[in-house]
Amino acid sequence: MASSRMVPPKDNGEHSTTKSDPEIPITVAISSDIFRGPVINFAKALKEVNEALTEKYPKSRELFEVLLISDNSPKSLRSTISENDLDDLITVSEEDLTALLQRKKIHLFLSAERPKAEEALKMGTAAAVICPKKMEALPETQAETPLRIAFDGDAVLFSNESELVFKGGLNAFLRHEEEKAEEPMNKGPFKEFLEVLQKLQRKLDTKAIRTYLVTSRGAGCAGYRALKTLRSWGLETDEAVFLSGTKKGPTLKRIRPHIFFDDQESHIRAAFEAGTLAGHVPY
């Protein structure tokens, strides 16, 4: 069978590092030059989660906060925000990215510029590059609920250790994963973002947020190690799809995530061809 789907068993959260964290906004910073169509849909989906959280926890500060980083006319940007009923978004002027990341906790940074995404990743922030031109072919609208976010595994949720081994060939990779099957991988740049998403899922106790692992790993030792790693962190995804090297497009077309994160350009292209907004993680 070419692919395997698994819905991981629910974890009781005892090992989650987010359990006793203070309540702070989950800040998503977006460059204004990609704030259109599918990125606006993503922002609307975040707003829907905020409304569900506010209804259940009226005094909570643990909400999505979207920062739009703009070097264009604030008036033009405010018009776009108002037209899409997103008036709670915060606009900030273009500034030195390092200064912004030092001044404020950013949980996710989306940019059209690779150097800026790389800079954010070096500072420990989950970051991805979105090509404005590729977005032109994507649907203008999408169902806002539930919020659906899909992640690749290696070099996204996990470190790039196994991916480097894979460069030595498939057999070397399979041997490596079999030998290391019981050894969790190190964290990747998006581990903490998945962590805050799961914390919100547990607070809501609804299906307002859905997360997916979509990986080229197979369902044998490589897939087992991926799930073991997540569980060692006290984390899970709602669904894990192990594609054994087959194309990710059909799976993404079925899931229809608001955004998908991957470190491989070929998978980013396949995602856009499947009608999915994708962020390239230059890790």
C-alpha positions as CSV (number, residue, x, y, z in Angstrom):
1,M,0.0,0.0,0.0
2,A,1.5,3.4,-1.0
3,S,0.3,5.4,2.0
4,S,-0.9,4.8,5.5
5,R,-3.1,7.0,7.7
6,M,-3.1,6.9,11.4
7,V,-5.1,8.8,14.0
8,P,-2.9,8.8,17.1
9,P,-4.4,7.8,20.4
10,K,-5.3,10.7,22.6
11,D,-2.5,11.7,25.1
12,N,-3.5,12.8,28.6
13,G,-1.1,15.8,28.3
14,E,0.9,15.0,31.5
15,H,4.2,15.5,29.7
16,S,3.2,18.6,27.7
17,T,5.6,21.5,28.3
18,T,2.7,23.9,27.7
19,K,0.6,22.7,30.6
20,S,1.7,25.4,33.2
21,D,2.8,28.1,30.7
22,P,1.4,31.5,31.4
23,E,-1.4,32.7,29.1
24,I,0.0,35.0,26.4
25,P,-1.3,35.8,22.9
26,I,-0.3,33.4,20.2
27,T,1.2,35.9,17.8
28,V,1.3,35.2,14.0
29,A,3.3,37.8,12.1
30,I,2.5,38.2,8.4
31,S,4.2,40.4,5.8
32,S,1.6,42.6,4.1
33,D,2.8,41.7,0.6
34,I,1.3,38.2,1.0
35,F,-1.9,39.3,2.8
36,R,-4.4,38.3,0.1
37,G,-6.8,35.5,-0.9
38,P,-5.7,32.3,0.9
39,V,-3.6,34.1,3.6
40,I,-6.7,36.2,4.4
41,N,-8.7,32.9,4.7
42,F,-6.1,31.7,7.1
43,A,-6.5,34.9,9.2
44,K,-10.3,34.4,9.2
45,A,-9.9,30.9,10.4
46,L,-7.7,32.1,13.3
47,K,-10.4,34.6,14.1
48,E,-13.0,31.9,14.3
49,V,-10.9,30.0,16.9
50,N,-10.6,33.3,18.9
51,E,-14.4,33.6,18.9
52,A,-14.8,30.1,20.2
53,L,-12.1,30.7,22.9
54,T,-13.6,34.0,24.0
55,E,-17.1,32.4,24.3
56,K,-15.7,29.8,26.7
57,Y,-13.0,31.8,28.4
58,P,-14.1,35.5,28.3
59,K,-11.1,36.8,30.3
60,S,-8.4,34.8,28.6
61,R,-5.5,36.5,26.8
62,E,-4.6,33.2,25.1
63,L,-5.9,34.2,21.7
64,F,-4.4,34.4,18.2
65,E,-3.0,37.8,17.6
66,V,-2.2,38.6,14.0
67,L,0.5,41.3,13.2
68,L,0.6,42.6,9.7
69,I,4.0,44.0,8.9
70,S,3.6,46.7,6.3
71,D,6.0,48.9,4.3
72,N,3.1,50.0,2.2
73,S,0.3,52.6,2.7
74,P,-1.4,51.8,6.1
75,K,-4.6,53.3,4.6
76,S,-4.7,50.8,1.8
77,L,-4.0,47.9,4.2
78,R,-6.7,49.1,6.6
79,S,-9.2,49.1,3.8
80,T,-8.4,45.4,3.0
81,I,-8.7,44.5,6.6
82,S,-12.0,46.2,7.0
83,E,-13.4,44.7,3.8
84,N,-12.7,41.2,5.2
85,D,-14.1,42.0,8.7
86,L,-10.7,41.5,10.4
87,D,-10.6,44.8,12.3
88,D,-8.9,43.1,15.3
89,L,-5.7,42.7,13.3
90,I,-2.8,44.8,14.3
91,T,-0.7,46.6,11.8
92,V,2.9,47.5,12.5
93,S,5.4,49.4,10.3
94,E,8.2,47.6,8.6
95,E,11.1,47.5,11.1
96,D,14.3,45.5,11.7
97,L,13.1,41.9,12.0
98,T,15.7,41.0,14.7
99,A,14.4,43.9,16.8
100,L,10.8,42.8,16.4
101,L,11.7,39.2,17.3
102,Q,13.6,40.3,20.4
103,R,10.9,42.7,21.5
104,K,7.9,40.4,21.1
105,K,7.3,36.6,21.2
106,I,6.3,35.6,17.7
107,H,4.9,32.0,17.4
108,L,4.7,32.0,13.5
109,F,6.2,34.3,10.9
110,L,5.1,34.2,7.3
111,S,7.1,36.2,4.7
112,A,7.5,36.5,0.9
113,E,11.3,36.9,1.5
114,R,13.5,33.9,2.2
115,P,16.3,35.9,4.0
116,K,13.7,37.1,6.5
117,A,12.3,33.7,7.1
118,E,15.8,32.3,7.6
119,E,16.7,35.1,10.0
120,A,13.6,34.2,12.1
121,L,14.4,30.5,12.1
122,K,17.9,31.2,13.4
123,M,16.3,33.1,16.3
124,G,14.1,30.2,17.1
125,T,10.8,31.3,15.5
126,A,8.7,29.1,13.3
127,A,8.9,30.7,9.9
128,A,8.0,30.0,6.3
129,V,8.2,31.6,2.9
130,I,5.1,32.1,0.8
131,C,5.4,33.0,-2.9
132,P,2.8,35.7,-3.8
133,K,2.8,34.6,-7.4
134,K,2.0,31.0,-6.6
135,M,-1.0,32.2,-4.6
136,E,-2.7,33.6,-7.7
137,A,-4.1,30.2,-8.8
138,L,-5.5,29.3,-5.4
139,P,-9.2,29.5,-4.5
140,E,-10.2,33.0,-3.1
141,T,-12.4,31.5,-0.4
142,Q,-12.3,28.5,1.8
143,A,-14.4,27.2,4.7
144,E,-13.2,29.0,7.9
145,T,-13.9,26.2,10.3
146,P,-12.3,24.2,11.6
147,L,-8.8,25.7,11.4
148,R,-6.8,23.1,9.6
149,I,-3.0,23.1,9.6
150,A,-0.8,20.4,8.1
151,F,2.9,19.8,8.8
152,D,5.7,17.9,7.2
153,G,7.8,16.0,9.8
154,D,11.6,16.1,9.1
155,A,13.0,19.6,9.2
156,V,9.6,21.0,10.2
157,L,8.3,19.4,13.4
158,F,11.4,17.3,13.8
159,S,15.1,18.2,13.3
160,N,16.7,17.6,9.9
161,E,19.0,14.8,11.3
162,S,17.2,11.9,9.5
163,E,16.9,14.0,6.3
164,L,20.6,14.4,6.2
165,V,21.0,10.6,6.5
166,F,18.5,10.2,3.7
167,K,20.9,12.0,1.4
168,G,23.1,8.9,1.6
169,G,20.3,6.8,0.1
170,L,17.0,5.2,1.0
171,N,18.7,2.0,2.5
172,A,20.9,4.1,4.7
173,F,17.9,6.0,5.9
174,L,15.8,2.9,6.7
175,R,18.8,1.3,8.6
176,H,19.2,4.5,10.6
177,E,15.5,4.7,11.5
178,E,15.4,1.0,12.5
179,E,18.5,1.5,14.7
180,K,17.0,4.7,16.2
181,A,13.4,3.5,16.4
182,E,13.1,3.9,20.2
183,E,15.1,7.1,20.2
184,P,13.0,10.3,19.9
185,M,14.2,12.9,17.4
186,N,15.3,16.4,18.3
187,K,12.8,19.2,17.9
188,G,12.4,21.0,14.7
189,P,11.4,24.7,14.1
190,F,7.6,24.1,14.2
191,K,7.5,21.9,17.3
192,E,6.5,24.8,19.6
193,F,3.8,26.1,17.2
194,L,2.2,22.6,17.2
195,E,2.5,22.7,21.0
196,V,0.4,25.9,21.3
197,L,-2.2,24.6,18.8
198,Q,-2.6,21.5,20.9
199,K,-2.9,23.6,24.1
200,L,-5.8,25.5,22.5
201,Q,-7.4,22.2,21.3
202,R,-7.4,20.9,24.9
203,K,-8.9,24.2,26.2
204,L,-11.7,24.1,23.6
205,D,-12.4,20.4,23.8
206,T,-14.0,20.7,20.3
207,K,-12.9,20.2,16.7
208,A,-12.3,23.9,16.2
209,I,-8.7,23.1,15.3
210,R,-7.4,20.1,13.3
211,T,-3.7,19.3,12.9
212,Y,-2.1,16.9,10.5
213,L,1.3,15.2,10.0
214,V,1.8,14.6,6.2
215,T,5.2,13.0,5.8
216,S,7.1,11.1,3.1
217,R,8.1,8.6,5.8
218,G,6.6,5.1,5.6
219,A,4.5,3.5,8.3
220,G,7.3,1.1,9.4
221,C,10.1,2.0,11.8
222,A,10.3,5.5,10.3
223,G,6.6,6.2,11.0
224,Y,6.8,4.6,14.4
225,R,9.7,6.9,15.3
226,A,7.8,9.9,14.2
227,L,4.8,9.1,16.4
228,K,7.1,8.1,19.3
229,T,8.8,11.5,19.1
230,L,5.5,13.4,19.2
231,R,4.4,11.3,22.2
232,S,7.7,11.9,24.0
233,W,6.9,15.6,23.8
234,G,3.3,15.0,25.0
235,L,2.0,16.0,21.6
236,E,0.0,14.4,18.8
237,T,-1.7,15.4,15.6
238,D,-5.4,14.6,14.8
239,E,-4.2,12.6,11.8
240,A,-0.8,11.2,10.6
241,V,-0.4,10.2,7.0
242,F,2.7,8.2,6.0
243,L,3.1,8.4,2.3
244,S,6.2,6.2,1.8
245,G,7.6,8.7,-0.7
246,T,4.5,9.1,-2.8
247,K,3.1,12.5,-3.8
248,K,1.5,14.7,-1.1
249,G,-0.9,16.5,-3.4
250,P,-3.8,14.0,-3.2
251,T,-3.7,13.9,0.6
252,L,-3.6,17.7,0.8
253,K,-6.5,17.9,-1.6
254,R,-8.5,15.6,0.7
255,I,-7.5,17.5,3.9
256,R,-7.8,21.0,2.4
257,P,-5.7,22.7,5.1
258,H,-5.6,26.4,5.4
259,I,-1.8,26.1,5.3
260,F,0.8,23.4,4.9
261,F,4.4,23.6,6.0
262,D,7.2,21.7,4.3
263,D,11.0,22.1,3.8
264,Q,11.1,20.6,0.3
265,E,10.4,22.8,-2.8
266,S,8.9,19.9,-4.7
267,H,6.3,19.3,-2.0
268,I,5.5,23.0,-1.9
269,R,4.9,22.9,-5.7
270,A,2.7,19.8,-5.3
271,A,0.7,21.6,-2.6
272,F,0.0,24.6,-4.7
273,E,-1.0,22.4,-7.6
274,A,-3.5,20.7,-5.3
275,G,-5.0,24.1,-4.4
276,T,-3.3,24.3,-1.0
277,L,-1.5,27.4,0.5
278,A,2.0,26.2,1.4
279,G,4.8,27.7,3.3
280,H,8.4,26.7,2.5
281,V,10.5,26.2,5.7
282,P,14.1,27.0,4.7
283,Y,15.6,25.1,7.6
